[in-house]
């Protein structure tokens, strides 16, 4: 996926998941994917890796339990 836009939605979520599983997302795109999965509750219904990764991102402070990204932390730690 060569996306500059990072909004994940119902129409492109599957494409993002496929690109995530093949290692074709940037760090910021991955964070936006997991933010969406947490926000929609899908992170907890997909295979265990997704829930564990979502929990790790929440515990690390990259997002809250509602999927809201911590842009200050992201901007200081992630290279797009």
Secondary structure, DSSP 8 states (H G I E B T S, - for coil): ---S-----TTTHHHHHHHHHTT-S-HHHHHHHHHHHHHHTGGGTS-HHHHHHHHHHHHTTSB-TT--B-HHHHHHH---
